[in-house]
Amino acid sequence: MLKFVRSFLICILAAAMLAAFSVSASGEYAQPPQTSAYAYSLYCANNGEFIAGKNSGERLPMASTTKIMTAVLALEAEESGEVSSVRMSSDYYSEGSSMYLADGEALSVHDIAGGMMMVSGNDAANAIAVTLGGSIEGFAYKMNDKAASLGLDNTHFVNPSGLDSDGHFTTADDLCRLMAYCMENESFAEIVGSRSITAEFIEPSGKEQTYYNENKLLSRYEYCIGGKTGYTEKAGRTLVSCAEKDGVRLVCATLGDPDDWNDHEALFEYGFSQLSAEIPVLEETDLKTAVAGGESDVVKCICSEAPQVVAGSKDVTIKYELPKFVYAPVKEGQKIGEAKYYTGGVYAGRSDITAETSIAADKTETSFLENIASFFRSVASRIIKRK
């Protein structure tokens, strides 16, 4: 009997421990992880949702994460044809990290932006600023104008490098929004996702220099696709990074974080546990548009399968874009319009709207139109002959 009681108690204890473990395991990602960051923000670029944060709206110094804005402005200027190269001057030398460019050396915009992002070169940031803005102050105006256009209401730039300056600040939330925007630029994404970049100098011709990325997350975390580090005495360690897994793209920003590598990994794991990319179920919708010159006045349409959409707590909305009419003949499967998907107002993807059936041209109407066209061609021919 005693043996039975003992075994029974052991079973109860084991069951209790298993239950406790199950709660712990199932609740592992129930709450955001604890971090060492003074401020952080975790953001879903797919739907514009802030998943977690702490002091995320507080204005703080950003250190070299500033160069995210400097780089994207440079690359956009190159793409628009505004500028193709940047020449270094000794006037642009600065304290702090450097690409160690010599006076008179010149590189393409892509290469100097790439080297700057790899090693956080303040000399390169200043060279880009003066080339594009005419001065540090002129470029800061461009930076702030861009920030305003992106709705970064709690961000203000004074310089292109991120050195501590009064009035130079951002928030963790704004940094996430900025990084999400920049990652849509292919050149920017290619640069920050590279572990190294070899710059080919325009002057001196033939010189090459390889710069290695200081972002350790690229090698530490398999889903990391880019980021930018930063440090000043006032800001402490700052880091913005982007990760993507199974169609879900997350951006994380930490400010004043002595353990940023580990914190970003933990936050990304939490974020990926909360979100997934799914194909929304389309409701029955009466899609149709008018047909001009057809045997039928209307063609019914169908929408192809929706793309994968990351919704989270956001509602998925669909905007059907169809023309007021199309000209006959219309072929079955012919693209008529598009369905565009949004989550929380953020564009999430599209699918085609096609004709469900074929609509032949009305022969009577076609004949009538052809007669009119023939009449005008005849009149034009007579006028030409008289001349």
C-alpha positions as CSV (number, residue, x, y, z in Angstrom):
1,M,0.0,0.0,0.0
2,L,2.8,2.4,1.0
3,K,4.5,1.6,-2.3
4,F,1.3,2.4,-4.2
5,V,0.9,5.7,-2.4
6,R,4.5,6.6,-3.1
7,S,4.1,5.8,-6.8
8,F,0.9,7.7,-6.9
9,L,2.5,10.8,-5.4
10,I,5.5,10.5,-7.8
11,C,3.1,10.4,-10.7
12,I,1.2,13.5,-9.5
13,L,4.5,15.3,-9.0
14,A,5.7,14.3,-12.5
15,A,2.4,15.4,-14.0
16,A,2.6,18.7,-12.2
17,M,6.1,19.3,-13.4
18,L,5.1,18.4,-16.9
19,A,2.2,20.7,-16.8
20,A,4.4,23.5,-15.5
21,F,6.9,22.8,-18.3
22,S,4.1,22.7,-20.9
23,V,2.8,26.1,-19.7
24,S,6.3,27.5,-19.9
25,A,6.9,26.0,-23.3
26,S,3.6,27.0,-24.8
27,G,3.9,30.4,-23.3
28,E,7.6,30.9,-24.3
29,Y,6.6,33.5,-26.8
30,A,3.3,34.6,-25.1
31,Q,5.0,37.9,-24.0
32,P,7.9,39.8,-25.6
33,P,11.3,38.8,-24.2
34,Q,13.1,40.9,-21.6
35,T,15.9,43.1,-23.1
36,S,18.8,45.2,-22.0
37,A,17.7,48.0,-24.2
38,Y,16.6,51.4,-22.8
39,A,14.3,51.6,-25.8
40,Y,13.3,49.2,-28.5
41,S,10.7,48.6,-31.2
42,L,9.7,45.5,-33.1
43,Y,7.9,46.3,-36.4
44,C,6.3,44.2,-39.2
45,A,7.1,45.7,-42.5
46,N,4.4,43.7,-44.2
47,N,1.5,45.4,-42.5
48,G,2.9,48.4,-40.6
49,E,2.2,46.8,-37.2
50,F,4.3,47.5,-34.1
51,I,4.5,44.1,-32.4
52,A,6.4,45.1,-29.2
53,G,8.3,48.0,-27.7
54,K,9.6,49.8,-24.7
55,N,10.1,53.6,-24.6
56,S,9.7,53.3,-28.3
57,G,8.4,56.8,-28.8
58,E,11.0,58.6,-26.8
59,R,13.3,60.9,-28.6
60,L,16.9,59.7,-28.2
61,P,20.3,60.0,-29.9
62,M,20.8,57.5,-32.7
63,A,24.5,57.4,-33.4
64,S,25.5,55.9,-36.7
65,T,22.1,54.5,-37.5
66,T,21.8,58.0,-38.9
67,K,23.7,56.7,-41.9
68,I,20.7,54.7,-43.0
69,M,19.1,57.9,-44.1
70,T,22.4,59.2,-45.6
71,A,22.8,56.0,-47.7
72,V,19.3,55.9,-49.1
73,L,19.4,59.6,-50.1
74,A,22.7,59.0,-51.9
75,L,21.4,55.9,-53.7
76,E,18.1,57.5,-54.7
77,A,20.1,60.5,-56.1
78,E,22.2,58.1,-58.1
79,E,19.2,56.3,-59.4
80,S,17.6,59.6,-60.5
81,G,20.8,60.7,-62.3
82,E,21.4,63.6,-60.0
83,V,24.9,62.4,-59.1
84,S,27.1,59.5,-60.1
85,S,30.3,59.9,-58.1
86,V,31.7,61.4,-54.9
87,R,35.1,62.9,-54.5
88,M,36.8,63.0,-51.1
89,S,38.4,66.2,-49.7
90,S,40.5,66.7,-46.5
91,D,37.8,69.1,-45.5
92,Y,35.4,66.2,-44.9
93,Y,37.6,64.4,-42.4
94,S,35.9,63.8,-39.0
95,E,36.4,62.1,-35.7
96,G,35.3,58.6,-35.2
97,S,35.1,55.7,-37.6
98,S,36.3,56.1,-41.1
99,M,36.8,54.6,-44.6
100,Y,40.2,56.3,-44.5
101,L,39.7,57.9,-47.9
102,A,42.5,60.2,-49.1
103,D,42.1,63.7,-50.3
104,G,41.1,63.7,-54.0
105,E,40.0,60.0,-54.2
106,A,36.7,59.4,-56.0
107,L,34.2,56.5,-56.0
108,S,30.8,55.8,-57.4
109,V,27.9,56.7,-55.2
110,H,27.1,53.0,-54.7
111,D,30.6,52.1,-53.6
112,I,31.1,55.0,-51.2
113,A,27.6,54.4,-49.7
114,G,28.5,50.7,-49.4
115,G,31.8,51.3,-47.7
116,M,30.2,53.9,-45.4
117,M,27.6,51.3,-44.3
118,M,30.1,48.5,-43.9
119,V,32.5,50.4,-41.5
120,S,30.4,53.4,-40.6
121,G,32.7,55.8,-42.2
122,N,32.1,59.4,-41.1
123,D,34.5,60.7,-43.8
124,A,32.3,59.1,-46.4
125,A,29.1,60.4,-44.8
126,N,30.4,64.0,-44.9
127,A,31.6,63.6,-48.5
128,I,28.2,62.4,-49.6
129,A,26.5,65.2,-47.7
130,V,28.5,68.0,-49.3
131,T,28.2,66.5,-52.7
132,L,24.4,66.2,-52.5
133,G,23.5,69.1,-50.3
134,G,26.3,71.6,-50.9
135,S,27.1,71.6,-47.2
136,I,26.4,69.6,-44.1
137,E,23.6,71.9,-43.2
138,G,22.1,71.7,-46.8
139,F,22.2,67.9,-46.6
140,A,20.6,67.9,-43.2
141,Y,17.7,69.9,-44.7
142,K,17.3,67.1,-47.3
143,M,17.4,64.5,-44.6
144,N,14.7,66.2,-42.6
145,D,12.6,66.8,-45.7
146,K,12.7,63.1,-46.4
147,A,11.9,62.2,-42.8
148,A,8.8,64.4,-43.0
149,S,7.7,62.8,-46.2
150,L,7.9,59.4,-44.5
151,G,5.9,60.5,-41.5
152,L,8.9,60.3,-39.1
153,D,7.5,63.1,-36.9
154,N,9.9,62.4,-34.0
155,T,13.1,62.4,-36.0
156,H,15.5,65.3,-36.7
157,F,18.9,65.3,-38.3
158,V,21.8,67.8,-37.8
159,N,24.5,65.8,-39.5
160,P,24.9,62.8,-41.9
161,S,27.1,60.7,-39.6
162,G,25.3,60.5,-36.3
163,L,27.9,62.1,-34.1
164,D,26.3,63.5,-30.9
165,S,24.7,66.9,-31.6
166,D,22.0,68.9,-30.0
167,G,18.8,68.5,-31.9
168,H,19.9,65.2,-33.5
169,F,17.4,62.5,-32.4
170,T,15.0,59.8,-33.4
171,T,12.8,57.1,-31.8
172,A,12.9,53.4,-32.0
173,D,9.6,53.4,-33.8
174,D,10.8,55.9,-36.4
175,L,14.0,54.0,-37.0
176,C,11.9,50.9,-37.8
177,R,9.7,52.8,-40.3
178,L,12.8,54.3,-41.9
179,M,14.6,50.9,-42.2
180,A,11.5,49.3,-43.7
181,Y,11.3,52.0,-46.3
182,C,15.0,51.7,-47.2
183,M,14.9,47.9,-47.5
184,E,12.5,48.4,-50.5
185,N,15.4,50.0,-52.4
186,E,17.3,47.2,-54.1
187,S,20.7,48.8,-54.0
188,F,20.3,49.6,-50.3
189,A,19.1,46.1,-49.4
190,E,22.0,44.6,-51.4
191,I,24.5,46.7,-49.5
192,V,23.3,46.1,-46.0
193,G,22.8,42.4,-46.7
194,S,26.4,41.9,-47.8
195,R,29.1,40.8,-45.4
196,S,31.7,42.7,-47.4
197,I,32.0,45.1,-50.3
198,T,34.9,45.7,-52.6
199,A,35.0,49.3,-53.7
200,E,36.5,50.0,-57.1
201,F,37.9,53.5,-57.1
202,I,37.4,56.0,-60.0
203,E,40.5,57.9,-58.8
204,P,43.1,56.6,-58.4
205,S,42.2,54.3,-61.3
206,G,42.6,50.6,-60.6
207,K,42.6,50.9,-56.8
208,E,40.3,48.4,-54.9
209,Q,39.5,48.2,-51.3
210,T,37.4,45.6,-49.4
211,Y,35.3,46.7,-46.5
212,Y,33.8,44.3,-44.0
213,N,30.3,44.6,-42.5
214,E,30.3,45.4,-38.7
215,N,26.8,43.9,-38.4
216,K,27.4,40.5,-36.7
217,L,23.8,39.5,-37.0
218,L,24.3,38.7,-40.7
219,S,26.5,35.7,-39.5
220,R,24.8,35.0,-36.2
221,Y,21.1,34.9,-37.2
222,E,20.1,33.0,-40.3
223,Y,17.1,35.1,-41.0
224,C,18.9,38.5,-40.9
225,I,18.9,40.3,-44.2
226,G,20.4,43.6,-43.2
227,G,21.1,46.3,-40.6
228,K,23.2,49.1,-39.3
229,T,25.2,49.4,-36.1
230,G,26.0,52.6,-34.1
231,Y,27.8,53.8,-31.0
232,T,28.5,57.1,-29.3
233,E,29.1,57.8,-25.7
234,K,25.8,59.7,-25.4
235,A,23.7,57.2,-27.4
236,G,25.4,54.0,-26.2
237,R,25.0,51.0,-28.6
238,T,22.4,51.4,-31.2
239,L,21.3,48.8,-33.8
240,V,18.6,48.6,-36.5
241,S,18.2,45.2,-38.2
242,C,15.8,43.5,-40.6
243,A,15.0,39.8,-40.8
244,E,12.7,37.7,-43.0
245,K,11.2,34.3,-42.6
246,D,8.5,32.5,-44.6
247,G,7.3,35.7,-46.1
248,V,7.2,37.7,-42.9
249,R,9.6,40.7,-42.8
250,L,10.4,42.2,-39.4
251,V,12.5,45.3,-38.4
252,C,13.9,45.8,-34.9
253,A,15.5,48.9,-33.5
254,T,17.3,49.1,-30.1
255,L,18.7,52.3,-28.5
256,G,21.0,52.2,-25.6
257,D,21.4,48.4,-25.6
258,P,24.6,46.8,-24.3
259,D,23.4,43.3,-25.4
260,D,21.9,44.2,-28.8
261,W,22.9,41.1,-30.7
262,N,21.1,38.7,-28.3
263,D,18.2,41.1,-27.9
264,H,17.6,41.3,-31.6
265,E,17.6,37.6,-32.0
266,A,15.2,37.1,-29.2
267,L,12.8,39.8,-30.4
268,F,12.8,38.4,-33.9
269,E,12.0,34.9,-32.6
270,Y,9.2,36.4,-30.7
271,G,7.9,38.3,-33.7
272,F,8.0,35.3,-36.0
273,S,6.1,33.3,-33.4
274,Q,3.3,35.9,-33.6
275,L,2.9,36.3,-37.3
276,S,2.5,34.2,-40.4
277,A,1.9,34.8,-44.1
278,E,-1.4,33.3,-45.2
279,I,-3.5,33.4,-48.3
280,P,-6.8,35.2,-47.5
281,V,-10.1,33.5,-48.4
282,L,-11.9,35.6,-51.0
283,E,-15.6,36.3,-50.5
284,E,-18.0,35.9,-53.4
285,T,-18.0,39.2,-55.2
286,D,-19.9,40.3,-58.3
287,L,-17.1,41.5,-60.5
288,K,-18.0,42.8,-63.9
289,T,-17.4,45.7,-66.3
290,A,-19.1,47.1,-69.4
291,V,-18.2,46.0,-72.9
292,A,-18.2,48.5,-75.8
293,G,-19.1,47.1,-79.3
294,G,-19.7,43.6,-78.1
295,E,-22.5,41.0,-78.4
296,S,-23.0,41.4,-74.7
297,D,-22.9,44.7,-72.8
298,V,-21.2,43.3,-69.8
299,V,-18.4,40.8,-69.1
300,K,-18.3,39.0,-65.8
301,C,-14.8,38.7,-64.1
302,I,-13.1,36.4,-61.7
303,C,-10.2,37.1,-59.3
304,S,-7.2,34.9,-59.3
305,E,-5.9,33.4,-56.1
306,A,-4.8,36.0,-53.5
307,P,-1.1,36.4,-52.6
308,Q,0.3,35.6,-49.2
309,V,-0.6,38.3,-46.8
310,V,0.7,39.0,-43.3
311,A,-2.2,40.4,-41.3
312,G,-1.5,40.0,-37.6
313,S,-4.1,42.1,-35.7
314,K,-4.7,44.2,-38.9
315,D,-7.7,43.7,-41.1
316,V,-7.1,42.7,-44.7
317,T,-8.9,45.0,-47.2
318,I,-9.2,44.5,-50.9
319,K,-9.5,47.2,-53.5
320,Y,-10.8,46.0,-56.9
321,E,-9.5,48.1,-59.8
322,L,-11.6,47.7,-63.0
323,P,-12.0,50.0,-66.0
324,K,-15.4,51.5,-66.6
325,F,-15.5,49.6,-69.9
326,V,-13.4,47.5,-72.3
327,Y,-13.7,47.1,-76.1
328,A,-14.9,43.9,-77.7
329,P,-13.7,41.3,-78.6
330,V,-12.9,40.0,-75.1
331,K,-11.2,36.7,-74.6
332,E,-11.8,34.3,-71.7
333,G,-8.9,34.7,-69.3
334,Q,-8.0,38.2,-70.6
335,K,-6.7,40.4,-67.9
336,I,-9.2,43.2,-67.1
337,G,-8.0,44.7,-63.9
338,E,-6.3,44.0,-60.6
339,A,-7.2,43.3,-57.0
340,K,-4.9,45.0,-54.5
341,Y,-4.6,43.8,-50.9
342,Y,-3.8,46.0,-47.9
343,T,-3.2,45.2,-44.2
344,G,-3.7,48.2,-42.0
345,G,-3.4,50.4,-45.0
346,V,-0.1,48.9,-46.0
347,Y,0.1,47.5,-49.5
348,A,0.5,43.7,-49.3
349,G,0.2,42.3,-52.8
350,R,-2.0,42.0,-55.9
351,S,-3.7,39.5,-58.1
352,D,-5.2,39.6,-61.6
353,I,-8.9,40.1,-62.4
354,T,-9.7,38.3,-65.7
355,A,-12.7,37.8,-68.0
356,E,-14.8,34.8,-67.0
357,T,-16.1,34.3,-70.6
358,S,-15.4,35.5,-74.1
359,I,-17.4,38.3,-75.6
360,A,-17.4,38.5,-79.4
361,A,-17.6,41.8,-81.2
362,D,-21.1,42.9,-82.4
363,K,-21.0,42.4,-86.2
364,T,-23.7,44.9,-87.0
365,E,-22.0,47.6,-84.9
366,T,-18.6,46.7,-86.3
367,S,-19.9,47.0,-89.8
368,F,-21.4,50.4,-89.1
369,L,-18.1,51.6,-87.6
370,E,-16.2,50.3,-90.5
371,N,-18.5,52.1,-93.0
372,I,-17.8,55.4,-91.1
373,A,-14.1,54.8,-91.2
374,S,-14.3,53.9,-94.9
375,F,-16.2,57.1,-95.6
376,F,-13.5,59.3,-94.0
377,R,-10.7,57.5,-95.7
378,S,-12.4,58.1,-99.1
379,V,-12.9,61.8,-98.3
380,A,-9.2,62.1,-97.3
381,S,-8.1,60.4,-100.5
382,R,-10.1,62.8,-102.6
383,I,-8.6,65.8,-100.8
384,I,-5.1,64.5,-101.4
385,K,-5.8,63.9,-105.1
386,R,-7.1,67.5,-105.6
387,K,-3.9,68.8,-104.1
